[in-house]
Amino acid sequence: MSTQEDSFNAHDLQTKVLKSENKRFYLDVKENNRGRFLKITEVNTQARTKNKITLALSSVEEFRDFLNMFAEFYNNLGPTPAITTRDGKLKSEFMKKDDKRYFLDLKENSRGRFLRVSQVVRYTRQHVAFPAILLIELRNAINEVIEEFGGDDGEGAQNSLPQSRECKVEQKKFYFDVGRNDRGVFLRLTEAKNNFRQNITIPRSGWKQVRDILDEFCRYEENGSGGYNSFPITDEPSGPTSPAAYYKDPTEGEY
């Protein structure tokens, strides 16, 4: 699915860097046509790996508040191992923004204590992991972002658009996500079943036409006209007003 940073036109507004042993954490405030967001990147300079998550600026204050909670909890822990669960979790919290879910887990393993922040969008999961000793420094850096930019996603904020919806039909799930890019507002409709996924995008200018066609099909079914097999078959060529024109993505390759 689309993320807050999937536009190639995103540009940097501010960057902060935190360091801990062989890791560096980059906090980048960015802006694109969907609005402003915070991108957090974890770079392991030794293993040469990179992980990242993104948060809309309107959710950064809530994230900061959770960091305060975790920092206080961590400071009250003793120096001895405190693992109480098989997976090493000491404390967990959850937050949600539109179609994104965030799982915050303070954990402990043989290398020490750390905060793992996982971002889940549909079937995609990304995460970053901060050493627990960085929690206060991270909290302070987030505070500076809030003081500089506030909690507003900006003029092009994604939250000014309808929230994502989903429904289940038989063995399939359908996701409806409204987005915006430099071409305008569009609807991305995704069909998902097991590991199979495909999507189409419909520009806002075509929503009413698609709705009218669906309404016509629904009325036909409600009237008990013999079921789907009794739909009339014509040799009418596809055109701007033909239903067949909407069985293919009219903006294929544009978004």
N, C-alpha and C positions, 0 to 999 in steps of 0.2 A: 504494500500500500504506500501511498504517498507519505512522506515525512515532512517535517517543518523545513528541512534544508534541501529538498530535492530540486530546487530551481538553480540553474547555473548562474543566475544573476545575483546570488547572495553576496553581500560584501561585509567586511569586518567593521565593527564599530569600536570594539575594545578587546584586548587580549591580556590575560593574566597567566602566569606560569607558577606552578608549585612543584617543588622537587623533594624526592625522598629516595635515598640510595640510588638504585638503578632505574627509577621511574620518574617520569615527568608528566605533569597534568596541565593541560592547556584549557583555559576557560575563555572561550571566544563568544562575545556578543555579536550576533550577526543580524542582518536584515535582508529580507527578500520581498517579493510581491505578496507573500502571505503575512508578513509582519516581522516582528523582532523575536529572536529566540536565543537561548544559551546552548552552545555546543561544548560538551565536556569530553576531552580526548585523553585517554591514558596511553602513554607510550613507554614500553619497556625497552630501554636502550640496550640491554644485554641480550634479551631474547629476540629483539627486533620485531615485536608485535605491537599492534595498535587496536584499541577498543574505544568506542565512543557512544554517547547518548545525547539526546537533545531535549530541552525543556522550553516550552513557551514562556516568555517573560512573566505572563500572568500566573504561572505556577511556581515561579522561583521563590516567592515568599514562603509558600507552604513547604517547599523543599528546605529552605533555611531553618524553619521552625523544627522540622524533623532532625536536622543536623544538631540543633541545640539539645534536643532530647537525647540523641545518641551520645553526644559529647558528655553530657551530665552523667548518663548511665555508665559510660566508659570510665570516667574519673572516679566513680564510686566502686569500681571493681577492684578487687585485691590483686596482688602481683601473681598469685598462684593460678594455675589453669582453672577456668570456670565453665568448662564445657558441660552442658547438661543434656544435650541431644546428640543423636548419632551424626547429624550433619554439621555439628559444631555451632549451631545458631545460639546466640545469646539474647538477641532482641530483634524483633521484626516489626515493620510498619508497611503501610500500603497507601498509595495515592493514585489518583486518576485524573486525566485531563483529556477530554474528548474521547478519541479512540485509543489513547495511549494509557497503559497501566505501568506503574512503577512499584517495584518490590525492593524495599530497603532492609538489608539483613546485616546485623553486626555479628560476625562469626569469629571463630578461633580455630586455628590449626597448629601444626608443629612449627610454623614460621612466625606465628604471632596472631594478633587480633587485627581485623580489618572490616571495613564497611563495603559491602557489595551492593551496588545499585543496578538493578536490572530494568530495562525498558522493554515492554512487550507491545507490539502492534500486530494484531491478528496472529499470524503464525510465526512472526519474526521476533527474535529476542536478541537484544544487545545489552552489554553490561560494562561497567567500570568498577574497579576495586581500589579503595583508598586505605592505606595503612591507618590504623586508629589514631596514631599520634598526630596525624594531619587534620583531624576533624576540626579543631579550633581554627587552624589556619584556613581551611576550606570554608568554614562558616564565616570568617572575617572577609574573605574574598567575595563570597556571595553577597554579604552585606554591602560591600562597596559597589557591586553591580546594581543592587536595589537602590542605593542612594543616588547613583548616577542616572539610571534609566527608569526607575520606578517599576510598577507591576503592570504596565500597559504594553500590549503586544504591538501597538502602533497602528497607523492609519489603515494599513492593508491587513489587519489582523484576521487570522483564520476563524477566530471565534465570532466574527461578525456574520459568518455564513451558517447555514443550517447544520446542526450536529449530525454526525454519522448515524446511520440506522442499519439494522440487519434483520433478516428473517430466515426461517428455515422452512423449506418446502420439500417434503419427502426426505430423501437422503442428501439433499444439497443445502448449502447456505448461500445467501445472497447478501452482499454488503453494498451499501449506498453511501458514497463519500463525495461531498461537494468540495471542490477546490478552486483555486484561482491562479492563473499565471498571466503572462503578458498578453495573451490572446483573449483573456476574459475568464468568466466563471463557467465551470463545467461540472457534470455529474459523472463520476466513475462508478460503473456497476460491475461488481466482481462476483463471479460464480465459483464456488469452492466445493469440492467433494474429495475427501481423503487427501491425497497429495496433488490432486489436479486443480489448477486455477487458471482462469482466463478472465479478461475484462474488456469492456468497451467504454468509451468516453462519449458523452453527449453534450454539446455546447448548450448553454442556457437558452439560446434562441430556438432550440428544437424541443424543449421540454414539453410545451403545451401540445405540440403535434403528436409526440409519442404518447402523452397522456390520453389524448382523444382516441388514438388507435386502440390503446388498452381498454378504455371505457367501452368502445364499440365491441371488442371481444367479450368483455364481461357481460354486457347486456345481452349479447347473443347467447351466452351460456345460461344466464339467469332466465331467459325466456323459454328454456327447454326446447331448443330447436334441433335436438337430435344428437348433441355432443359434438366433439371436435371433428369427427369424420364427415360431418354434414356441412362444414364450411364450404361455400361455393369456390370452385376453382375456375380461374379465368386466365386468359392469355394476355392480360393487361401488362404491358411492359413496365419495368420499374421506373419511377420518376419521383420528382419532389413530393408528390402527394400520394404516392403508392406505398402501402404498408411494407412491401418487399424492400423498399429503400432503407428501412430502419433495421433490417436484420443484419446489417454490416455496419461496423463502426464508421460513422460519417466523418470522424476526425482522425482516422487511423494515421498514426505517425506524427500527429501534431502535438501531443502532450507528453 
